[in-house]
């Protein structure tokens, strides 16, 4: 899990994560699911979406810039994944969740 969090933009595979953990792919996937309740790549997607939301809300970065930071090749790929998961585009989510300026 540390590896995922340390390099979110890396194109992780379950095989690579298992090697880093010194485990077989199947043993790693089973233990990961037991400990987190999610698959390794499902967890990675959830963590990426969490970071995307923070970056959308707290920075002026473009969707393309955010995509590169969290491991998507293009802003379009991020937009598709985000829309499938959240039901709205990143831009619509950003506008809806914008924090009001302090008074």
N, C-alpha and C positions, 0 to 999 in steps of 0.2 A: 504494500500500500504506500509505503514511503516513496518508492520509485515512481509510482503514478503521480503523487502529489509534487514530487521534486521536478518532474519534467512533463507537464501536462500536454505539451505540444508534440511529444514523441509519438510516432505511429505504433503504439503498443500492440502486441499480440499476446495471447495466452501462453504460447510457447516461450516467448521471451521472458515474460514475467515468471513463469515456472522455473526457467533456468536460473534467473536471478535469485529465486528463493531456494534453489538447490533441490527442487522437487520434480516429479513427473508432472506432465500437463494435467492428467486426470486427477491426481492427488491434490495438486494445487487448486484446480477449479472446484473440487468438492470441498476442500477446507475453506477456501475463500467464501463460497456460498454459505457454508455453515456459520462462519464468523460474521458475515455482513448481511446475509439474507439476499444477496444479489450475485450475479455472475461477475467475473472480473471486468468484462467489457461493458456490461450494464452499469456497473459502478463507475467506470471511467466516463461513460456518457453522462451519467447523473452529475458527476463532479464537474465535468466540462460545462454542463448547462448551468450549474450553480455559479461557476466563475463568469460565464457569459452574462448572467443576470447582474452580478456585481459590477462588471465592467460597463454594461449598458447604463446602469443606474448612476454610477459614480464617476464616469469618465466621459469625455467627448469623443473617444475613439470611434472610428467608423466600424461598421460590421466587418469589413475586410480586415482591418487591423486586429479586431478581436478574434476573428477566425484564425489568423496565423498564431496568435498567442495561445489559443486553446487546442490547437491540433487539427484544424480543418484547412484544406488546401485553398478554398475560396470562400468569399462571402456568400456566394450562392449555396454552396454545400452547407455552410452553417445555417443559413436561412431556412433551407429545407428541413434540416434536422431539428432546429428550434421550433419551427412551425408545426411539424409532426408531433412534437412532444408537448408544446405549450398551447397549441391551437391558434396562435397569433404570430405574426412576423416579429423579428427582433425590433424593428423600428416602432411597430405598434406597441409592443411591450414596453419599450423605453418611454414612449410618450405617456402611457397609462401609469407607469410607476415613477415618473419623475418626481423628485422631492421638491416641495415648494421652497422658494428662497426664504432665508430667515428674515423676519420682520425687523 
